[in-house]
Amino acid sequence: MVDASKAPQILEHLHQALQVTVYETKWIPSSARFVALGSYPRNTGCLQVFQVAGTELKKVLETETGASFKCGTFGASGLAERQLATGDFNGFLRVFDLENTREPIMKIQAHAGIINAIDGIGGQAKGYGAPEIVTGGRDGRVAVWDTRQPDAPVTVFEPTDMNHIRDCWSVAFGNSFNDEERCILAGYDNGDVKMFDLRMGKERWKTNVGNGVCGVEFDRREIQMNKFSVTTLESQFHVFDARTEHPRKGFTGLVEKVPHSSTVWGTKHLPQNRDVMMVMGGDGSLLLYKYNYPDQRRIKDKDDKPIGVAGTLSLLANKTPSSQPICSFDWSPDKEGLACCGSFDQSVRVMVVTKLNKV
């Protein structure tokens, strides 16, 4: 049991009702502002920037574009530029300068259909390698783009069976601990989870978790991969230990069933503590979990091959701020416990999680 006097609390700090459907919220690095991406009722794209101003949220920017936004990331941009890369319902990858959002500074037809997920890496001061963006789409492709060479993708991982293409619902970068190594996780609507090695240019590992994969994330992008989470339909999420890969069984993982009967939309690891993560619930709930490592992370099997050992999860706190699914959540990279989230009740919220330093 968690000591109640030391237990974190999830608090709703600010709440703003909107006239648009929100699909993505992203905290702008080194600022008190966040971006909300989504769709107007007339199916056009909506890019809004909100600033935390004392006890209220101020909308400081609003831009309408041709196609509805589905996803976005600041990961491939430096702290000075803070350029936002977005994916939309028409398959375009666009990069915006938030100082002038009328026209994107980069526009690419990345997919034949909706871009479901996007992630970026290499832009921040910490980490290694080139600034890259990965996109996953309804066409089943996972494409990697270098923002300095936008004419063609760096690499593309095509569906293995072109007659039965599966939607790619989620993508994430990780294992970028030097200038050569980098991996991608991709989750699909049939429950497939694939890990692609960008240095080798091929699929490294694959499993099936039984339900459509709504979210994947490494606990840290810029370290040798430690663990990663996979969230699914049917109230479940998985955490895999990525330090040990068995030659036949792959990565060892655990399955956690959340205390509500709905989709788990994703997990977001706390930037200041990789073992703490927020889980987004389809019933409008936020659940804060901590991963506890086992005494031994690696043992030998009967063939004397190393195999990983999964840890356990502790539920630290939960709150239900919305009546509709929490579809996006993003921690502030600078202020521990500060976060923004968007939900399908056409609202954005600023959340505060207390006592994270005591976890």
N, C-alpha and C positions, 0 to 999 in steps of 0.2 A: 504493500500500500504506500501511496505517496503521502508524506506528511502535509496535512492541510495548510499549516502555517507557511510552508515553503512551496506549495503547489502553485504553478502558474495559473493565471486567469486570462481568459480571452474576453476583451472588452471592445464594444463598438464605440469608437471615438466620434466619427462623423458619418453621416448618411445623406446621400443625394439621390433623389428620384429623377429619372430621365425620361425623355420621350423616344428613346432609341433602344434597340436590343444590343446588349453588350456581350461580346465574345471573348475579349482579352483586356486585361489591365496590366500595365507595366510601370514600375517605379522608374523615374528618370534618375540615373546615377548622380550623386552629389547634388541633390536638390530636394526641395519640399514639394515636388510636383510629381504627378503620375499621368500616364496616357490611358485613355479608354478607347478601344477600337470596337466597331460594330456596324450596325446597319440601321438606316432610317426605314420607316414603314414603306417607302417607295422603292426599297431594295437598292439603295445607293449607299456608298461607304461613308462612315462617320468616324472622324478622328477628332477627339476632344482631349484637351489638356486641363487638368484641375490642379489648383494650388491649395495647400493647407495653410489657411490664414486664421490662426487663432482657433476660434470655435466654429468656423465655417469653412466650406469648400467653395472656392471661387473658380469658375470656368474662365480660363485665360486665353483659350484658343479653341476654335471649332472650324473644321474643314470638311467639305462634302466632296466625295470622289465618285467615279462612275460605277464601281463595283463594291459590294459589301466586303468589309474586312473580316477575316477569320482569325488571324494570329499575328503576332509581332515579337520582335526581340531587339535589344540594344547590344547583344553579346559581341557582334563583330565590329563595333564602333568604339573609338577611343573616348576618353572622358572629356576631351576638349570639344570634339564634334558632337557626340551623343546623337548619332544618326539612327533613326528607327527603320528597321527592315520589316516589311509587312507581307503577308500572303492574303490573297482575296479569293472570292467565289468564282472568278473567271480564270484563275490559274496564273495570275501575274504576281511576280515578286517585285516589290517596289521599295526603294529606300528614300526616306524623307529627311530633309533638314528641318528641324522643328522651328527654326527661325523663319523659314519660308516654305510653307506646306502647299502652296498652290500647285506646284509641279514637282514630281519626284526627281531626285538627282540620278536615279537609276530605275529602269523599268524593263523587265524581262518576262517573256512568256515562258514560265518555268514548267507548267503542267497543263495537261489537257483536261481542265476541270478544276474543281475547288482545291486549294491548298489547305489541307487540314491542320498542318503543324509546321512550326519553324523553330530553329534554334541557331544561335550564333556563338562564335568563339574567336579568340585571338585579338580582339580589339582593346581589351583592358590592359592596364599596366602589368598586372601579374599574369603568369602563364607563358606559353610558348607557341610558336608556329604562326602561320599566316592567318590573316583575318578571313574567316570562312563562314558561310551560311548554309545550313542544311534545310531542305524542304521535303515534306511528305505529302502526297496528294491522293485524290480519289482514283487516279490512273494507276496506282500501285507502285509508282516510281519513288525512289529516294534519290534526290539530286543534291550535289555539293557545289557551291558557288564561291568563287573568290571575288570579293568586291572590287579588286583592282583590275580584274579581267572579266568583265560581265558578258562578253560575247557568247561564251559557251560554258557549260558546267565543267568543273574540274573532274568530276566523276559521277556516273549515274549507275544505280543499282536497279535493274529492271525486274519486273515480276518473273518468277521462274516458269510459270505456266501462263502464257498469253491468252489461253482460252478460258481461264478461270482467274481473273484478276481480282485481288483482294485490296480493299481500301487501306491505305496507310493512314492511321489515325494519329500517330504520335512519333516524334523524333527527338533525340537528345545527343549532344556531344559529350565526350569524356575521355579519360586516359591520356590527356594531352600534357604529359609530364616532361617532354623535351621537344625539340624542333622536328623530330621525325614521327613520333608516335601520336596517334589520334584514332579514336573509335567513335562509332555512331550506334546508338540503339534505335530500333524502329519497332513500333507496335502496330498490329493489323487487326481488322475487324473480325477475323476468324480465330483470334487468340494467339496467333504467331508472334513471337518476340525474336528479333534477329539482331545480332551484333556484327557490324561490318568493320573491318580493319582497314583504315585508309592508307596505311603504309604498304600493306600487302595488296590492297585493292580487291579484297574478296570477303565473303561471309566467313566469320570466325566461329560463330556459335548460334544455335537456334533451339528454341523450345516452344511449346504450346501450353498456355495457361488455362485453356478451356473456355474462356469468354473474351469478347472483344476488348482490346487494350486501349483504354482511354488516355493513359498517360504513362510516360517513362521518364526517369531522371536519375543521373548519377548524383551521389551525395556531394561530389566536387568534380568540376570539369578538369582542373589544371593539376591534378595529382595522379600518380599511378592508381588505377581504379581500385576502389576500396569496397564499395557496395553500390547497388542501384535498386530503385523501386519500380514496380510495375502495377498500375491500377487498372481495374476491369469493371465490367458490368457485374451484376449479381452480388453487390456488397462486399467485394473482396479486393485486397491488394497483397502483393508479394514483395518481399525484400530478399535479394540475392547477395550472398557474399562473393565478391569479385576478386579476392586476393588469390584464390586457389581454383584453378580450372582442371577438373579431372578429365583425362583423355577420352573417357567414354561417357561419363555422366554429366560432364560440364560443370556449371556453377551450382552450388547448394543454396537452397532458398527456403523461406518460411512463408506460410499463408496466414493472413490475418483477416478475420471476418469482422467488419465494422458493426456497431450496434444499431444499424438501421437497414431497412430492406430497400435499397436503391443503388444506383450507379455510383461508383467512386470515380470522380472526374479527374483526379490527379493528386500528386504530392509535391510539396515544395520544401526542400531542405533549408534550414536556417543558415544563412551565410556565416554567422559567427560560431556555429556549432553544428557540424555535419551529422551528428547523431540525433538531432531533433528535427522533426518534420511535421508540416501541417497537411492534413488530409482533407480534400474537398468532397463534401457529400452531396448526393443527388436529392436529399431531403432538405437542403438549405443549411446543413450543419458544417461546422469546422471542428476537426478533431486533431489535437496535438499529441503526437506520439514521440517516445524516445526509444531508440534501439540500444539494447544491452548486449555487449559482446560476450561470447562464451569464454570459459577458462582457457580452452584451446581452440584456435581458429582453424587448425589443420591437424588431421590425423592420417594414418596410413590404412588403406583398405586391405583385403585379404591378398591382393596381388602386390602389396607393398607400394602402391601408387598413392600420392598425396590427394586427399579429398577434403573439401571445406566443411566447416561445421557452422550451422546457422545459429544466430543468437535468439533473443526474445524481444518482444515489444511491450512497452508499458504505455497505457493511455493516461496522459497527464492532465488533460483538460478538454472540455468540449462545450460548444455553444451553437445555437441555431439562430443566426441573425436574420435568415430569410425564409420565406415560405416556398421558394423555388430553388432549383439547383444552383450551387456555387460553381460557376463554370470557369472562373479564373481567380488566381491568387498570386501575389508577388510580394516577397519581403523587400523592405528597404535595404540596400546593400551597405548603408552607412549607419543606420540607427537600429540597434538591436531591439527586436520586438515590434517594430512599426511595419505595417503592411497595408496593401490595398487589395480589394477584391471586387469582382463583378458577379452579378447573378441574373437569372432569367426573370426576376420581377422588375426588370428595367431599372436597376439601381447600382450605384457604386458606393463602396464603404471604405473608410479608413479604420483599420483595426489596430489595437494595441494589445500585446501579450506581455504580461508582467512576470517578474521573477525568473526570467530565463537564465540569469547568471547563477541561480541556485540549483539548476537542474543537474 
